[in-house]
């Protein structure tokens, strides 16, 4: 099925994000709430990857779909994965250029994840961070999920981080429930936890961030994202 209109919509939306000073300021890491959100996510991701044995070897091969400027891939370098084993894909060429400047030894491509130029079972991990919440066309979502599963080795995992609720202020995104996630990856074993205090609230905590954020994070109602792994079944 043709999804060209959805691809073009995504390209335009992310171009607008990139050109918006307001959007960039919203995620400024100098904001204490943003810094805590990113730190919490990084610690949670490393812990779950270690628990399931995915950071035990520098030869782990990682694909980040929607890699942006390569920040997530750079974290894997810090965790001991060789840059030559890191791959990134993004719809926007300027984002790929920024990622190449950050990670010159990684393998970074501009393209559509509905058609991945990799062999079956090539990757240990495929990262999908706020990818599916941005895709409003169900056909495209199914295509991207199918390609992601195809290039994962048996026993490999999708690394997931995405909204679990709709954002009424942003019609370009949608929440992804646990049922919707598992429907995209049938047969995969899901290890998902809710995380991330409602970002507009977290950004307003100011000097009290270190005190109030943990309190809010302890309440499921305030946690807006899922973080975790979807592990592909081992081959029979």
Backbone as a ProteinNet text record, in pm:
[ID]
protein_1_A
[PRIMARY]
XXXXXXXXXXXXXXXXXXXXXXXXXXXXXXXXXXXXXXXXXXXXXXXXXXXXXXXXXXXXXXXXXXXXXXXXXXXXXXXXXXXXXXXXXXXXXXXXXXXXXXXXXXXXXXXXXXXXXXXXXXXXXXXXXXXXXXXXXXXXXXXXXXXXXXXXXXXXXXXXXXXXXXXXXXXXXXXXXXXXXXXXXXXXXXXXXXXXXXXXXXXXXXXXXXXXXXXXXXXXXXXXXXXXXXXXXXXX
[TERTIARY]
83.6	0	87.4	42.8	119.7	105.4	219.3	218.1	296.2	311	391.6	341.4	209.1	155.7	192.7	194.9	234.6	383.1	464.1	607.6	630	561.8	577.4	528.9	420.5	372.6	478.3	538.6	642.1	762	805	918.5	887.8	767.6	730.1	720.4	661.2	648.9	785.5	878.7	1009.7	1094.3	1070.1	1134.8	1086.2	957.8	903	960.7	970.8	1032.8	1175	1250.9	1390	1406	1308	1315.2	1257.3	1196.7	1127.2	1218.3	1248.4	1326.4	1248.6	1118.2	1034.9	1044	1041.1	1049.6	1185.4	1292.7	1426.1	1441.1	1388.1	1396.8	1320	1211.5	1129.6	1209.7	1301.9	1381.8	1525.2	1549	1681.9	1726.1	1841.9	1890	1937.1	1944.6	1977.1	1858.1	1739.2	1622.4	1634.1	1619.9	1641.6	1546.3	1422.3	1327.2	1366.3	1407.5	1453.6	1574.7	1668.2	1789.3	1756.4	1661.8	1622.3	1552	1465.7	1397.4	1499.5	1597.5	1697.3	1783.3	1822.5	1903.2	1828.4	1702.2	1619.3	1606.9	1583.4	1568.6	1699	1811	1940.3	1971.6	1949.1	1974.6	1882.7	1755.1	1660.5	1694.9	1736.5	1772.3	1895	1997.3	2118.5	2089.2	2008.1	1977.8	1905.9	1806.5	1731.1	1814.8	1901.3	1989.9	2090.2	2144.4	2238.5	2168.9	2048.6	1975.9	1951.1	1929.8	1900	2022.5	2139.3	2263.6	2300.1	2241.4	2268.7	2388.5	2447.2	2566.3	2689.4	2679.5	2790	2900.8	2875.7	2975.3	2983.4	3106.1	3125	3081.4	3063.4	3023.8	2873.5	2797.8	2653.4	2625.2	2534.7	2500.3	2366.7	2367.3	2253.3	2208.1	2078.1	2017.3	1923.8	1940	1849.4	1767.2	1637.9	1546.2	1492.8	1503.6	1471.3	1580.6	1706.1	1821.9	1850.1	1789.8	1816.2	1964	2014	2154.4	2247.9	2196.8	2281.9	2308.7	2229.8	2255.4	2242.1	2139.8	2121.1	2234.3	2273.7	2385.2	2513	2533.6	2651.5	2650.3	2531.8	2524.1	2576.1	2547.4	2596.5	2749.6	2808.9	2955.2	3007.4	2943.2	2983.9	2970.2	2879.8	2859.1	2946	3036.9	3134.7	3107	2997.9	2969.8	3058.6	3120.5	3208.4	3128.3	3177.5	3104.2	3076.3	3166.3	3147.3	3025.7	2976.2	2859.3	2729.9	2737.8	2621	2569	2439.1	2373	2257.3	2236.2	2125.8	2052.9	1924.4	1841	1749.2	1735.3	1643.7	1589.1	1468.6	1407	1472.8	1535.8	1588.7	1740.5	1790.4	1933.6	2010.9	1955	2029.7	2051.3	1958.3	1976.8	2087.7	2090.5	2196.3	2332.8	2340.1	2466.6	2511.3	2419.3	2453.9	2500.9	2437.1	2478.7	2617.7	2648.2	2781.3	2889.6	2857.1	2953.6	2979.6	2877.6	2891.2	2959.7	2928.8	2975.2	3028.6	3148.7	3200.4	3223.7	3236.9	3262.6	3135.8	3023.4	2897.1	2848	2750.8	2697.8	2557.3	2546.7	2427.2	2368.7	2237.2	2170.8	2044.2	2015.4	1886.3	1792	1673.7	1581.4	1455.5	1367	1236.7	1244.1	1207.8	1218.4	1117.2	1031.9	944	1021.1	1144.2	1228.1	1371.8	1414	1546.4	1648.7	1763.6	1862.6	1960	1906	1989.8	1941.9	2032.9	1999.5	1908.3	1833.6	1749.1	1834.1	1788.4	1856.7	1991.3	2016.4	2149	2177.1	2072.9	2093	2057.1	2129.8	2095.4	1986.9	1991.8	1897.4	1849.2	1720.6	1664.6	1596	1643.7	1590.8	1479.6	1369.3	1252.8	1207.8	1267.3	1237.2	1145	1026.3	921.4	905.5	906.8	885.4	737.5	678.9	542.7	437.9	467.2	371.8	362.9	466.4	467	399.1	382.9	323.5	173.2	96.1	-49.5	-117.4	-46.6	-99.7	-70.6	-177.2	-159.3	-83.2	-102.2	-29.6	120.5	159.3	302.1	357.2	281.4	326.4	349.8	259.5	275.7	398.1	419.4	535.1	666.5	675.2	798.4	822	715.3	729.4	776	718.3	757.4	902.3	949	1088.7	1181.7	1142.8	1224.1	1238.8	1129.1	1133.7	1217.5	1209.4	1281.8	1433.3	1484.1	1629.1	1685.6	1598.7	1644.7	1678.5	1786.2	1817.9	1719.9	1698.8	1620.1	1683.4	1602.1	1653	1697.7	1700.4	1731	1610.9	1626.6	1520	1499.7	1374.1	1337.6	1355.9	1426.2	1441.4	1338.1	1244	1125.9	1123.7	1092.3	1058.9	960.2	840.2	739.2	624.8	546.3	429.1	330.1	269.5	160.7	25.2	25.2	-99.6	-99.5	-218.3	-230.7	-193.1	-144.9	-115.1	-217.2	-315.3	-420.5	-368.3	-248.2	-191.1	-113.2	-91.3	-11.3	-82.8	-149.9	-223.4	-132.4	-1.7	91.9	147	98.1	143	22.4	43.8	-60.9	4.4	-67.3	-16.6	-19.4	73.9	83	59.3	-56	-87.4	-6.5	-2.4	68.2	8.3	-124.1	-188.2	-149.1	-143.3	-104.6	40.6	126.3	267.2	280.6	217.3	230.3	161.4	60.1	-3.6	93	176.8	274.5	382.5	412.6	520.6	467.9	382.4	321.2	426.1	410.4	502.8	624.5	651.4	763.1	726.6	826.2	804.8	833	731.7	742.8	788.4	891.6	937.8	931.3	817.6	792.3	761.1	812.5	780.7	741.5	649.4	612.4	718.1	745.8	856.6	826.9	900.4	897	775.8	802.7	698	654.3	524.7	464.2	557.7	622.7	729.1	692.5	574	544.4	542.1	501.3	504	647.5	723.2	861.3	944.8	920	998	969.5	858.2	818.3	859.7	930.5	962.6	1076.5	1159.1	1264.2	1356.8	1381.6	1476.7	1431.5	1304.3	1251.5	1252.2	1313.1	1311	1362.9	1476.8	1538	1451	1366.1	1277.9	1145.1	1086.7	951.5	945.7	1047.8	1041.1	1027.6	1111.1	1094.6	956.7	897.1	763.6	661.6	666.9	574.4	598.8	725.7	759.4	709	682.8	632.3	483.5	417.4	273.6	247.8	191	171.6	97	5.8	-73.2	13.8	128.9	214.4	318.2	325.3	426.3	368.5	432.6	370.5	425.9	532.5	597.9	618.3	636.5	686.1	831.1	911.2	1050.1	1070.6	1143.1	1171.2	1214.3	1205	1247.2	1130.4	1129.1	1040.3	1132.1	1139.1	1238.2	1179.5	1249.8	1205.5	1224.6	1127.5	1140.7	1265.4	1333.1	1446.5	1400.6	1489.3	1452	1433	1344	1314.3	1420
-119.4	0	124.9	229.1	351.2	437.2	473.6	559.5	688.2	727.4	845.5	970.8	986	1106.7	1112.4	996.9	994.1	1024.5	973.3	1003.1	1152.2	1213.3	1356	1437.5	1391.1	1459.8	1456	1339.7	1325.7	1415.7	1418.4	1502.7	1648.6	1692.7	1832.6	1863.8	1773.7	1795.6	1809.7	1719.5	1725.4	1840.9	1885.1	2007.5	2127.1	2129.9	2238.3	2233.8	2115.2	2103.5	2159.7	2121	2163.6	2313.2	2376.7	2521.1	2603.5	2538.7	2610	2632.2	2757.2	2788.4	2751.2	2767.2	2731.3	2582.2	2500.4	2355.3	2316.4	2375	2343.5	2388.8	2505.5	2556.7	2467.6	2410.1	2325.2	2206.7	2154	2038.6	2075.8	2200.2	2246	2169.5	2104	2021.6	2104.6	2235.7	2320.9	2334.8	2301.9	2297.8	2176.4	2198.8	2090.9	1973.7	2003.1	1894.9	1810.2	1874.9	1799.9	1714.2	1771.2	1697.2	1573.1	1584.8	1469.3	1364.9	1408.7	1314.9	1234.7	1302.1	1233.9	1141.1	1185.3	1100	975.8	991.9	878.1	776.9	826.5	737.7	663.5	735	673.4	563.5	590.5	488.8	368.5	395.7	286.1	200.8	265	191.2	104.1	162	83.2	-36.1	-13.4	-121.5	-237.7	-207	-315.6	-386.4	-313.2	-377	-468.4	-424.6	-508.8	-632	-612.8	-724	-835.8	-798.5	-898.7	-933.8	-888.6	-932	-865.9	-750.4	-687.8	-593.6	-568.6	-484.6	-565.5	-696.9	-783.3	-792.6	-749.5	-764.4	-637.3	-596.2	-477.2	-501.4	-628.6	-663.7	-654.2	-614.1	-595.7	-499.1	-537.3	-451	-382.9	-250.4	-168.7	-82.2	-82.2	8.1	102.5	232.8	331.4	391.4	361.2	413.9	547.5	649.7	784.7	836.6	819.4	842	988.9	1080.8	1221.9	1252.9	1326.3	1367.3	1265.8	1147.5	1039.2	1034	1103.3	1105	967.1	893	760.2	666.7	671	587.5	622	748.8	789.6	728	708.2	641	498.6	430.4	293.3	290.3	392.1	401.5	411.3	494	508.5	376.5	290.9	162.2	51.1	86.1	-10.2	-72.4	-32.5	-85.5	-13.4	-88.8	-26.9	61.1	180.9	269.8	204.6	116.1	49.8	-43.8	-77.2	-165.1	-88.3	43.5	127.7	177.6	167.2	207.8	300.6	400.1	491.4	522.5	545.7	579.5	693.7	791.7	902.4	951.6	1007.2	1060.1	1188.8	1263.1	1394.9	1392.6	1439.4	1438.4	1526.8	1641.2	1728.9	1663.8	1580.3	1507.2	1402.7	1336.3	1238.4	1306.7	1425.4	1498.7	1533.2	1572.4	1601.9	1476.4	1362.8	1237.3	1196	1219.6	1186.1	1270.1	1396.6	1481.8	1430.6	1376.7	1323.8	1187.2	1103.8	964.8	931.7	978	958.9	813.6	724.3	583.5	498.3	556.1	482.2	481.8	395.7	380.7	440.1	556.6	638.7	667.5	648.3	656.4	740.1	811.9	877.1	779	759.9	667.4	644.8	564.5	531.2	390.4	376.8	248	144.8	180	79.4	-13.3	23.1	-61	-49	-142.1	-135.7	-212.9	-152.7	-216.4	-305.3	-396.2	-482.1	-626.4	-718.9	-860.5	-903	-1007.7	-1066.4	-1107.3	-1071	-1112.7	-1047	-931.7	-869.5	-802.9	-751.8	-669.1	-742.3	-705.1	-750	-661.7	-532.6	-436.1	-341.7	-311.3	-205.6	-106.2	16.9	120	197.3	212.8	285.5	382.8	500.9	602.3	707.5	719.1	810.9	806.1	685.4	663.9	639.7	542.3	502.2	602.1	680.1	784.2	892.9	904.3	1004.6	955.4	823.4	765.9	751.6	828.7	826.3	727.4	684	589.5	446.8	370.6	235.9	145.9	165.7	83.9	105.7	231.9	261	203.3	215.3	158.7	8.2	-60.7	-205.5	-236	-155.5	-177	-159	-52.5	-25.1	-132.9	-175.2	-281.6	-411.8	-444.3	-566.4	-565.5	-451.6	-440.3	-448.7	-385.5	-389.1	-532	-605.5	-744.8	-830	-802	-881	-871.8	-751.8	-734.3	-770.6	-804.9	-849.4	-997.6	-1034	-1176	-1240.1	-1371.8	-1439	-1415.1	-1377.1	-1343.5	-1199.6	-1125.2	-983	-904.9	-772.9	-695.6	-559.5	-519.9	-381.7	-304.5	-191.4	-102.4	8.1	14	97.4	211.7	333.4	446.3	531.6	548.7	625.2	663.3	761.7	807.4	693.9	691.2	595.8	664.9	797.8	874.4	967	1003.4	1107.8	1243.4	1331.6	1469.4	1560.6	1611.6	1691.7	1821.5	1864	1987	1963.6	1837.8	1808.4	1703.3	1744.7	1649.3	1562.1	1588.7	1510.7	1388.6	1362.2	1243.4	1172	1046.4	968.1	878.1	848.6	757.1	613	532.9	390.9	309.2	243.8	160.6	31.4	-37.9	-166.9	-264.3	-266.6	-357.4	-322.7	-193.3	-152.6	-190	-177.9	-212.9	-362.6	-444.2	-588.7	-635.7	-560.8	-594.9	-572.4	-469.6	-442.8	-549.7	-610.9	-709.1	-839.1	-909.2	-1031.3	-1138.6	-1204.8	-1310.9	-1262.2	-1132.4	-1077.2	-1072.6	-1089.7	-1082.5	-939.6	-874.7	-733.2	-716.7	-636.4	-594.1	-441.1	-388.3	-244.7	-188.2	-69.3	-0.3	143	198.2	338.2	426.4	538.1	624.1	766	863.2	1002.5	1078.9	1165.3	1253.4	1348.9	1372.5	1461.6	1580.1	1583.3	1681.3	1827.4	1877.1	2017.6	2048.7	1950.8	1968.7	1962	1863.4	1847.5	1972	2036.6	2155.3	2274.4	2269.3	2381.8	2364.9	2257.6	2229.7	2315.7	2367.6	2461.6	2408.7	2489.6	2453	2333.5	2301.4	2188.4	2057.2	2058.4	1939.7	1815.8	1826.7	1709	1652.3	1735	1690	1637.6	1713.7	1682.2	1576.3	1573	1477.4	1333.1	1287.8	1148.7	1121.1	1221.4	1202.4	1182.7	1267.7	1255.5	1126	1088.8	967.1	841.1	849.8	732.4	708.4	805	795.5	761.3	643.9	602.5	704.1	779.5	876.2	980.1	1012.1	1117.1	1064.7	934.3	877.1	861.7	925.8	942.9	852.1	777.3	698.3	553.7	466.8	332.4	323.8	258.3	227.2	77.7	14.2	-126.7	-200.2	-331.3	-419.2	-504.6	-532.1	-630.9	-736	-851.4	-952.6	-1050.2	-1063.5	-1152.8	-1297.6	-1384.2	-1524.2	-1587.8	-1675.8	-1747.4	-1842.8	-1873.5	-1968.2	-2105.6	-2180.5	-2315.3	-2414
0	0	0	-68	-80.4	45.4	102.9	221.9	197.6	70.9	38.4	109.8	120.6	183.7	331.6	396.8	537.6	553.4	463	466.9	450.6	355.2	333.5	452.8	515.1	635.4	745.4	766.1	868.7	839.8	714.4	677.1	708.3	671.8	694.4	844.1	920.5	1065.4	1129.6	1094	1158	1105.9	984.6	938.1	1019.3	1047.2	1128.8	1270	1327.3	1459.2	1457.1	1354.7	1346.1	1329.6	1265.9	1240.7	1354.6	1451.6	1558.6	1679.7	1708.6	1828.2	1953.8	1950.7	2064.8	2094.6	1987.7	2006.7	2065.9	2012.4	2064	2209.2	2239.9	2377	2474.4	2425.9	2511.9	2565.6	2484.5	2525.5	2561.5	2595.9	2636.1	2760.9	2752.2	2863.1	2982.2	2966.5	3081.5	3175.5	3127.7	3214.5	3306.5	3436.4	3533.6	3511.9	3475.3	3450.7	3332.2	3222.9	3105.7	3139.7	3215.3	3250.9	3332.3	3424.1	3505.3	3419.9	3328.6	3238.2	3158.6	3099.8	3017.6	3101.2	3220.6	3307.1	3351.9	3387.2	3427.9	3314.6	3194.2	3078.7	3049.3	3057.1	3028.8	3129.4	3256.4	3359.6	3341.3	3312.7	3294.5	3174.6	3065.8	2945.2	2969.6	3028.4	3052.8	3144.2	3245.8	3339.9	3272.1	3188.3	3125.6	3018.9	2948.9	2851.5	2920.6	3032.2	3106.2	3161.7	3213.7	3274.4	3173.7	3047.5	2945.2	2859.6	2901.2	2839.1	2708.2	2677	2547.4	2548.2	2664.5	2669	2709	2694.7	2737.4	2633.7	2509.6	2403	2320.7	2290.2	2207.5	2063.5	2027	1890.5	1867.9	1970.2	1955.9	1841.4	1750	1636.6	1663.5	1650.4	1690.2	1573.1	1546.9	1449.4	1523.2	1501.3	1557.4	1443.5	1441.1	1340.1	1389.7	1304.4	1348.7	1440	1395.7	1483.5	1511.3	1434.4	1458.1	1449.6	1547.7	1546.6	1610.5	1644.9	1690.7	1839.9	1920.6	2065.1	2127.9	2088.4	2146.3	2104.6	1979.3	1935	2010.9	2040.6	2117.5	2257.2	2315.3	2445.2	2436.4	2326.8	2311.7	2301.8	2242.9	2240.9	2383.6	2464.6	2604.9	2680.2	2636.7	2702.2	2643.6	2552.8	2504.3	2370	2302.2	2168.3	2068	1976.5	1877.1	1781.5	1750.2	1657.7	1523	1476.9	1347.8	1348.8	1468.9	1480.4	1503.2	1489.4	1509.1	1374.9	1356.7	1232.5	1267.5	1182.4	1203.9	1075.1	1085.8	970.4	1009.3	919.7	945.1	812.1	815	693.5	645.7	736.2	703.3	690.3	576.8	549.8	646.5	685.9	776.3	912	954.1	1080.1	1065.5	952	929.2	924	864.6	861.5	1002.9	1088	1227.2	1299.6	1270.6	1332.8	1285.4	1156.8	1105.2	1170.4	1199.5	1268.5	1410.3	1473.8	1609.7	1610.2	1509.2	1506.3	1366.9	1334.5	1198.1	1159.5	1256.6	1224.8	1220.9	1258.9	1250.2	1106.2	1077.7	942.2	938.7	877.7	889.1	752.5	740.4	610.9	619.5	511.9	496.6	427.3	483.3	419.9	500.2	442.6	498.6	558	685.3	754	705.8	611.9	550.7	458.3	424.8	339.5	388.9	472.5	534.5	450.1	420.6	333.3	409.7	492.5	574.7	563.7	587.6	579.1	693.5	668.9	772.5	892.2	1011.3	1133.7	1157.8	1097.4	1104.1	1238.8	1305.3	1425.1	1553.9	1659.7	1794.7	1855.1	1822.5	1878	1768.2	1769.7	1685.3	1778.4	1779.6	1868.4	1798.3	1868.7	1816.9	1925.6	1924.5	2025.3	1965.1	2020.3	1974	1821.9	1768.5	1625.1	1597	1664.6	1629.2	1674.6	1777.6	1815.9	1709.5	1625.9	1518.8	1391.9	1377.1	1256	1276.9	1202.8	1218.4	1123.9	1021	922.2	970	994.7	1049.2	952.6	822.6	724.7	737.7	749.4	762.2	891.9	999.9	1127.4	1115.2	1049.6	1031.2	945.2	841.5	754.3	829.8	908.8	983.7	1088.4	1154.9	1254.3	1188.5	1073.8	1004.3	961.4	907.9	867.9	988.9	1098.4	1220.2	1271.1	1270.9	1315.1	1220.8	1091.6	992.1	1010.2	1041.2	1048.8	1186	1281.8	1412.9	1410.9	1477.2	1492.9	1590.4	1583.2	1686.9	1823.9	1919.2	2051.6	2065.7	1953.7	1959.2	2011	2021.7	2085.1	2019.6	2015.4	1989.2	2120	2112	2227.6	2211.9	2304.4	2288.5	2390	2339.2	2426.7	2350.5	2408.5	2336.2	2428.6	2381.4	2455.8	2475.5	2592	2612.2	2613.2	2611.1	2607.2	2487.4	2441.4	2340.2	2399.2	2313	2352.7	2285.9	2360.2	2298	2236.9	2274.8	2220.3	2091.5	2056.8	1937.5	1852.9	1746.6	1662.8	1576.9	1580.4	1499.2	1570.9	1691.6	1764.5	1824.2	1857.9	1923.7	2027.3	2132.7	2233.1	2184.7	2236.8	2202.7	2329.1	2335.3	2451	2445.8	2557.1	2560.8	2460.1	2448.1	2352.6	2208.7	2176.9	2041.3	2012.5	2111.3	2093.6	2065.1	2146.3	2127.7	1999.2	1954.7	1827	1711.1	1720.1	1615	1609.3	1724.4	1731.7	1792	1718.7	1771.7	1799.5	1912.5	1951.1	2026.6	2024.2	2099.9	2248.4	2333	2477.5	2522.6	2580.6	2616.4	2760.7	2778.4	2910.4	2910.9	2952.4	2944.1	3082	3108.1	3232	3200.7	3278	3258.7	3324.4	3258.7	3298.3	3248.4	3294.5	3248.8	3303.2	3397.4	3448.2	3336.5	3327.3	3228.4	3201.1	3082.7	3060.2	3084.4	3038.3	3067.8	3217.4	3298.5	3443.5	3496	3449.8	3497.4	3469.9	3356.4	3320.5	3411.5	3483.1	3567.4	3713.8	3745.2	3884.6	3938.5	3847.1	3886.3	3992.6	4096.7	4201.6	4284.3	4276.4	4353.8	4274.2	4156.7	4070.6	4142	4207.7	4271.4	4382.3	4441.3	4548.9	4493.4	4400.9	4355.5	4245.4	4159	4048.2	4098.4	4194.4	4241.7	4300.6	4366.7	4423.3	4311.8	4210.5	4097.7	4019.9	4005.4	3929.7	3999	4128	4201.4	4177.3	4111.5	4086.7	3940.6	3911.8	3772.1	3686.9	3745.9	3671.1	3601.2	3658.5	3604.6	3504.6	3484.4	3395.6	3255.1	3157.2	3025.4	2916.1	2940.9	2836.7	2882.3	2783.2	2809.3	2764.7	2846.5	2813.5	2832.3	2740.2	2761.7	2638	2644.8	2536.1	2488.5	2359.2	2299.7	2238.1	2300.3	2264.3	2163	2049.9	1943.2	1988.4	1957.8	1999.7	1938.6	2014	1956.8	1848.6	1755.9	1649.9	1708.1	1645.4	1693.5	1644.3
[MASK]
++++++++++++++++++++++++++++++++++++++++++++++++++++++++++++++++++++++++++++++++++++++++++++++++++++++++++++++++++++++++++++++++++++++++++++++++++++++++++++++++++++++++++++++++++++++++++++++++++++++++++++++++++++++++++++++++++++++++++++

